[in-house]
Amino acid sequence: MLTDHPRPQLQDHVPGPVPTRINLESSDRPRRLSKQNWTEGCSLKPAKTAESPLKIESREELVFLLGEACEIEHGLMCEYLYAQFSLKRTADEGLTPEQLTRVQAWESVLVDVIKQEMLHLALASNILTAIGAAPHFERPNFPVLSRWYPPGVQIALLPFGERALRHFMYLERPEGMTLHDAEGFGAVPDIQPMTIVDRPVVAVAEPWQTVGHLYRGIEAGLVQLCDRGGEDSVFIGPPSAQAVTEIFEWKELTAVTDLASASSAIELIVEQGEGARGDWVKAHFGKFVGILEDFLAMQAADPDFNPARPVEPAYVRLPPDVESGTLIEDALTARVADLCNGLYEVILQVLSRYYVHHGETPAELETLAKTAKHLMNWVQRALASVLTILPIGPSHPGRTAGPTLEVVRPAYFVLPHREAAWKIINERLVILTETCNALAQEPGLSALGELAGDLRSMAGDVRKHLDERGSAPPGRS
């Protein structure tokens, strides 16, 4: 079975150990949470009026908004992952020892935030399951600059830097705070319907302004539906189908069974993201404020300081929902990018099976959870660090490829049938292993051989469960 044994250190183009977690109360934390520097280029003032309440009068509308919440959590997590993957790893990349220490400290904060976004996605998925719907892992591909969400809510992959941090702050800003998005982002005009249906049968998009506004609306909708028909009529999904594992190291990840547990989950999400009713210093918003202040101070001391590699999102082939983008010209880079996309797809397959599981034993659920965790922690980060030093091609001199974290059609990663799901996951892990092994033979990519060993071990654990079920007496498989 998979165990949390220490990871071997890879030698070629991969990061060293994740730095020790920053203590936000210590002198190592990002400095000076004042408003002097981080509000430059932004408009920050108290809101004159509270954000309008959302209108949720049906389960259909509640499921729609929870689906949006899952997509936003997923999208935010990917934005932060991309920023983490873009960071320089060694002094050989033009960093002084002091600068490298600060970059490692910023990465540590990003890792904490990414883990919490994954927790938020898990909790939102539990609420969806609790009200009878399916977990929601699909989302549009990046960049999301269209009317997919309310005007002003846009998601894009940016390398670590001032623009990315200002964009993160904007998306995580507390309710009631007026803050401009980073340069290059602008509200997309909404198209109003020609007629209004008083009591629509299908869900209608709501004009939420912030993530906290969205979740407060969901909470109010749950209260309203419970008041109307009782909690038993709202929370109809099976608690056993929800994620409550301790493998992900989230003591807060509990089943949602009633209004109280749903409200508790929502409160945690809002507090970690924007702060508890305005106390944002230790929330995601405050952490990004602190990193930005620190970053600006480092740049003031050395105007040439740049903590990020020269990456840009680069596609092997353009997804059908992306209008334009940079295409990879270098053949070897394209192979590594294709492997990154395949890995991300398998992560979604394993997570989806975990959340829609039916008939798995506790040991099998543990394997699914550990496989998802290790694919993210062990393989994805190391592989992305390899990709981000590889060239896009001659049309983009000096630019390197950033992972695009592409989502294929949901049918590719939603695996509802137990035996077939396990066989598909095993097949995909074997393909990833073989691809890693082949790439490890290329100059400069020998480190991928160790990643192939990790993938082979995971495929073996999945295969072991398939074999155990195949040899079980009839009626016990």
C-alpha positions in Angstrom: 0.0 0.0 0.0 1.0 3.6 -0.4 2.8 5.1 2.6 3.9 8.6 3.4 7.6 7.7 3.2 10.1 10.6 2.7 10.5 11.6 -0.9 13.8 11.2 -2.6 15.4 14.4 -3.8 15.4 14.7 -7.6 18.4 16.1 -9.3 17.5 17.5 -12.7 15.4 20.7 -12.9 13.2 20.0 -9.9 12.7 21.9 -6.6 14.3 21.0 -3.3 12.2 20.4 -0.2 9.2 22.6 0.4 10.4 25.2 2.9 9.2 25.2 6.5 5.8 26.7 6.9 5.8 30.4 7.8 4.5 31.3 11.3 2.3 34.3 10.7 3.1 35.5 14.2 6.9 35.4 13.7 9.4 37.8 12.3 9.6 35.6 9.2 6.2 36.4 8.0 5.7 38.7 5.0 6.2 42.2 6.3 4.2 45.4 7.0 0.5 44.8 6.6 -0.1 48.5 6.1 -2.1 50.1 3.3 0.7 52.3 2.1 2.1 50.2 -0.7 -0.4 47.5 -1.6 -3.2 50.0 -2.4 -1.1 51.7 -5.1 -3.0 51.3 -8.4 -6.1 50.2 -6.5 -9.2 51.9 -5.1 -9.8 50.8 -1.6 -12.7 52.3 0.4 -15.6 51.0 2.5 -18.6 50.1 0.5 -21.5 52.5 0.8 -24.1 49.8 0.8 -24.1 46.1 1.5 -24.0 43.7 -1.4 -27.4 42.7 -2.6 -28.7 39.4 -1.2 -28.9 36.5 -3.7 -32.3 35.0 -4.7 -32.4 31.3 -4.1 -35.8 29.7 -4.0 -35.2 26.2 -5.3 -32.9 23.2 -5.0 -32.0 23.8 -8.7 -30.7 27.3 -8.0 -28.8 26.1 -5.0 -27.1 23.3 -7.0 -26.3 25.9 -9.7 -24.6 28.3 -7.3 -22.7 25.5 -5.4 -21.4 24.4 -8.8 -20.2 27.9 -9.4 -18.6 27.9 -6.0 -16.8 24.6 -6.8 -15.5 26.0 -10.1 -14.2 29.2 -8.4 -12.4 27.2 -5.7 -11.0 24.9 -8.4 -10.0 27.9 -10.5 -8.4 29.8 -7.6 -6.4 26.7 -6.6 -5.1 26.4 -10.2 -4.1 30.1 -10.3 -2.1 29.7 -7.1 -0.6 26.4 -8.3 0.6 28.1 -11.5 2.2 31.0 -9.5 3.9 28.4 -7.3 5.2 26.4 -10.3 6.6 29.6 -11.9 8.9 30.4 -9.0 12.7 30.1 -9.4 14.2 27.2 -7.4 17.9 27.9 -7.1 20.5 30.6 -6.8 21.7 29.6 -10.2 18.6 31.3 -11.6 19.9 34.7 -10.6 18.8 34.9 -7.0 20.9 35.9 -4.0 20.8 33.7 -0.9 18.5 36.2 0.8 16.2 36.4 -2.2 16.0 32.7 -2.5 15.0 32.5 1.2 12.2 34.9 0.6 11.0 33.1 -2.5 10.9 29.9 -0.5 9.0 31.6 2.3 6.4 32.9 -0.3 6.1 29.4 -1.7 5.4 28.1 1.7 2.5 30.5 2.1 1.2 29.6 -1.3 1.2 25.9 -0.4 -0.8 26.6 2.7 -3.4 28.6 0.7 -3.5 25.9 -2.0 -4.2 23.2 0.6 -7.0 25.3 2.0 -8.6 25.9 -1.5 -8.6 22.1 -1.9 -10.3 21.8 1.4 -12.9 24.4 0.3 -13.6 22.4 -2.8 -14.0 19.3 -0.8 -16.5 21.0 1.6 -18.5 22.5 -1.2 -18.6 19.1 -2.8 -19.9 17.6 0.4 -22.7 20.2 0.5 -23.6 19.3 -3.1 -23.7 15.6 -2.2 -25.7 16.4 1.0 -28.5 18.1 -1.0 -28.6 15.2 -3.5 -26.4 16.5 -6.4 -23.1 15.2 -7.7 -19.6 16.6 -6.9 -18.6 19.3 -9.4 -15.0 19.2 -10.7 -15.6 20.5 -14.3 -14.7 24.1 -15.1 -13.9 26.2 -18.2 -10.4 26.2 -19.4 -8.1 29.1 -18.7 -8.2 32.0 -19.3 -11.8 32.6 -18.2 -12.4 36.1 -19.5 -15.9 35.7 -20.7 -19.4 35.9 -19.2 -19.0 32.5 -17.6 -19.2 34.2 -14.2 -20.6 37.6 -13.1 -18.9 40.7 -14.6 -15.6 41.3 -13.0 -14.9 37.7 -12.0 -12.1 36.5 -14.3 -9.6 33.6 -13.8 -6.2 33.4 -15.6 -2.8 31.8 -15.1 -0.2 34.3 -14.2 3.4 33.9 -13.1 4.3 35.0 -9.6 4.7 38.8 -9.4 2.9 42.0 -8.6 0.2 41.6 -11.2 -0.6 38.0 -10.0 -0.7 39.1 -6.3 -3.0 42.0 -7.0 -5.3 39.7 -9.0 -5.3 37.2 -6.1 -6.2 40.0 -3.6 -9.0 41.2 -5.8 -10.6 37.7 -6.0 -10.1 37.0 -2.3 -11.2 40.5 -1.1 -13.7 40.7 1.8 -17.3 41.5 1.2 -17.9 45.3 1.1 -14.3 46.1 0.0 -14.0 48.1 -3.2 -10.7 47.0 -4.9 -9.7 47.2 -8.5 -8.5 44.0 -10.3 -4.9 43.8 -11.6 -3.9 45.5 -14.9 -5.3 43.7 -17.9 -8.5 42.5 -16.2 -11.8 44.3 -16.9 -15.5 43.6 -16.3 -17.2 41.9 -19.3 -20.6 43.5 -20.0 -23.5 41.3 -19.1 -26.2 40.6 -21.7 -29.6 41.1 -20.1 -32.5 38.8 -21.1 -35.3 40.3 -23.3 -38.0 39.0 -20.9 -38.2 38.1 -17.2 -39.7 34.8 -16.0 -41.2 35.3 -12.6 -40.7 31.7 -11.3 -38.0 30.2 -13.6 -37.9 26.4 -13.8 -34.2 26.3 -14.5 -31.5 28.0 -12.4 -30.6 31.6 -13.2 -27.2 33.2 -12.7 -27.0 35.5 -9.7 -24.9 38.7 -9.6 -22.6 37.8 -6.7 -19.6 40.2 -6.3 -17.1 38.3 -4.1 -16.5 34.7 -3.1 -17.9 35.5 0.4 -21.0 37.1 -1.2 -21.6 33.9 -3.1 -21.2 31.6 0.0 -23.4 33.9 2.1 -26.1 33.7 -0.6 -25.8 29.9 -0.6 -26.1 29.8 3.2 -29.2 32.1 3.1 -30.7 29.8 0.4 -30.2 26.7 2.6 -31.9 28.5 5.5 -34.8 29.5 3.3 -35.3 26.1 1.9 -35.1 24.5 5.3 -37.6 26.9 6.7 -40.0 26.1 3.9 -39.8 22.3 3.9 -37.7 21.2 6.8 -34.1 20.0 6.9 -35.0 16.4 6.0 -36.4 17.6 2.7 -33.2 19.5 1.8 -30.5 17.2 3.0 -31.4 14.1 1.1 -28.0 12.9 0.0 -26.1 10.0 1.6 -23.5 11.1 4.2 -21.5 7.9 3.4 -20.8 9.3 -0.1 -19.0 12.4 1.3 -15.3 12.9 1.8 -14.3 12.7 5.5 -10.9 11.2 5.3 -8.0 12.1 7.6 -5.5 11.3 4.8 -5.7 14.9 3.5 -4.8 16.2 6.9 -7.9 18.3 7.2 -9.6 17.9 10.6 -12.3 20.3 9.3 -13.3 17.9 6.5 -16.6 16.5 7.9 -19.8 15.2 6.4 -22.6 17.7 5.9 -25.9 16.3 7.2 -27.9 19.3 8.3 -28.2 23.0 8.3 -25.8 23.4 11.2 -23.0 21.4 9.6 -23.5 23.1 6.2 -23.3 26.5 7.9 -20.2 25.5 9.7 -18.5 24.4 6.5 -19.5 27.7 4.8 -18.2 29.8 7.8 -14.8 28.0 7.6 -14.5 28.7 3.8 -15.3 32.4 4.2 -13.1 32.8 7.3 -10.1 31.2 5.6 -10.6 33.1 2.3 -11.5 36.7 3.3 -11.4 36.6 7.1 -14.0 36.4 9.9 -16.3 39.3 9.3 -13.6 41.8 8.3 -10.6 40.3 10.2 -8.6 39.5 7.1 -5.0 39.6 8.3 -4.6 35.8 8.6 -7.0 35.0 5.8 -5.9 34.4 2.2 -6.5 38.0 1.4 -4.2 39.2 4.2 -1.6 36.6 3.3 -1.4 38.0 -0.3 -1.3 41.5 1.1 1.7 40.6 3.2 3.5 38.8 0.3 2.9 41.8 -2.0 4.3 44.2 0.6 7.4 42.0 1.0 7.8 41.6 -2.8 7.6 45.4 -3.4 10.2 45.9 -0.7 12.5 43.4 -2.3 12.0 45.0 -5.7 12.7 48.5 -4.2 16.0 47.2 -2.9 16.9 45.5 -6.2 14.9 46.7 -9.2 16.2 43.7 -11.3 14.8 41.2 -8.8 12.4 38.8 -10.4 11.4 35.6 -8.5 9.6 34.0 -11.4 10.8 32.1 -14.4 9.9 33.6 -17.8 6.8 31.3 -18.2 3.6 31.8 -20.1 0.7 29.3 -20.4 1.5 27.3 -23.5 -0.7 24.7 -25.2 0.1 21.6 -27.1 -3.2 22.1 -28.9 -5.8 24.8 -28.3 -8.9 23.6 -26.3 -12.2 24.2 -28.0 -13.3 26.7 -25.3 -10.2 28.9 -25.6 -10.2 31.5 -28.4 -6.5 32.1 -28.7 -3.3 31.1 -26.9 0.4 30.3 -27.2 1.1 27.0 -28.9 4.3 25.0 -28.1 6.7 24.6 -31.0 9.5 22.6 -29.4 8.8 18.9 -29.7 10.3 17.8 -26.4 8.5 20.6 -24.5 5.2 19.5 -26.1 5.8 15.9 -24.9 6.3 17.1 -21.3 3.3 19.4 -21.5 1.2 16.6 -22.8 2.3 14.5 -19.8 1.4 17.3 -17.4 -2.1 17.4 -18.9 -2.5 13.7 -18.7 -1.4 13.7 -15.1 -3.9 16.5 -14.2 -6.6 14.4 -15.9 -5.8 11.3 -13.8 -5.8 13.5 -10.6 -9.3 14.5 -11.5 -10.3 10.9 -12.3 -9.1 9.7 -8.9 -10.7 12.6 -7.0 -13.9 12.2 -8.9 -14.0 8.4 -8.1 -13.3 9.2 -4.5 -16.2 11.6 -4.3 -18.7 9.4 -6.2 -17.5 6.1 -4.7 -20.0 3.3 -4.3 -19.0 -0.1 -3.0 -15.4 0.6 -2.2 -13.9 -0.9 0.9 -12.2 1.4 3.5 -8.8 0.2 2.2 -9.8 1.0 -1.3 -11.0 4.5 -0.3 -7.7 5.0 1.5 -5.8 4.1 -1.7 -7.9 6.5 -3.8 -7.2 9.3 -1.3 -3.5 8.6 -1.0 -3.1 8.3 -4.8 -4.7 11.7 -5.3 -2.6 13.3 -2.6 0.7 11.8 -3.9 -0.1 12.6 -7.5 -0.4 16.2 -6.5 2.3 16.5 -3.9 5.0 14.2 -5.4 4.5 14.2 -9.1 2.7 17.3 -10.3 4.9 19.8 -8.5 8.1 18.2 -9.7 6.9 17.7 -13.2 5.7 21.3 -13.5 9.1 22.5 -12.4 10.6 20.5 -15.3 8.2 22.0 -17.8 8.8 25.6 -16.7 12.4 25.5 -17.7 11.7 24.1 -21.2 11.5 26.5 -24.2 8.2 27.2 -26.0 10.0 27.5 -29.3 11.8 29.9 -31.7 8.8 32.2 -32.0 9.0 33.0 -28.3 12.7 33.5 -27.6 13.6 33.3 -23.9 10.1 32.2 -22.9 9.4 28.9 -21.2 6.2 26.8 -21.0 3.8 27.0 -18.2 1.3 24.2 -17.4 -2.2 25.0 -18.7 -4.0 22.6 -16.3 -6.5 21.7 -19.1 -9.8 20.2 -18.3 -11.2 17.7 -20.9 -14.9 17.0 -21.2 -16.3 15.8 -17.8 -17.1 12.4 -19.2 -13.3 11.8 -19.3 -12.8 12.0 -15.6 -16.2 11.2 -14.0 -16.0 7.4 -13.5 -19.4 6.2 -12.0 -18.9 2.4 -12.3 -16.6 0.9 -9.7 -14.8 -1.9 -11.5 -14.5 0.0 -14.7 -13.3 3.1 -12.8 -10.5 1.1 -11.1 -9.4 -0.4 -14.4 -9.3 2.9 -16.2 -7.3 4.5 -13.3 -4.8 1.7 -13.5 -4.6 2.0 -17.3 -3.9 5.7 -17.1 -1.3 5.3 -14.3 0.5 2.7 -16.4 0.5 5.1 -19.5 1.8 7.9 -17.3 4.6 5.6 -16.0 5.6 4.6 -19.5 5.6 8.1 -20.8 7.7 9.3 -17.8 10.2 6.5 -18.4 10.5 7.4 -22.1 11.1 11.1 -21.4 13.7 10.2 -18.7 15.9 9.0 -21.6 16.0 12.5 -23.1 19.0 14.8 -22.2 18.4 16.8 -19.0 15.2 14.9 -18.1 16.7 11.9 -16.1 14.9 13.0 -13.0 11.6 11.9 -14.6 12.8 8.3 -14.0 12.1 8.8 -10.3 8.7 10.2 -11.0 8.1 7.1 -13.1 8.9 5.0 -10.1 6.3 6.8 -8.0 3.7 6.4 -10.7 4.5 2.7 -11.0 4.0 2.2 -7.3 0.6 3.9 -7.4 -0.4 1.8 -10.4 0.7 -1.3 -8.4 -1.5 -0.4 -5.5 -4.6 0.1 -7.7 -3.8 -3.2 -9.5 -3.5 -5.0 -6.2 -7.1 -4.1 -5.3 -8.3 -5.2 -8.7 -6.6 -8.5 -8.2 -8.0 -9.0 -4.7 -11.5 -8.4 -6.0 -10.9 -10.8 -8.9 -9.9 -13.6 -6.6 -12.7 -13.0 -4.0 -15.4 -15.6 -3.6 -18.6 -14.8 -5.6 -20.8 -12.2 -3.8 -17.8 -10.7 -2.0 -16.2 -8.6 -4.7 
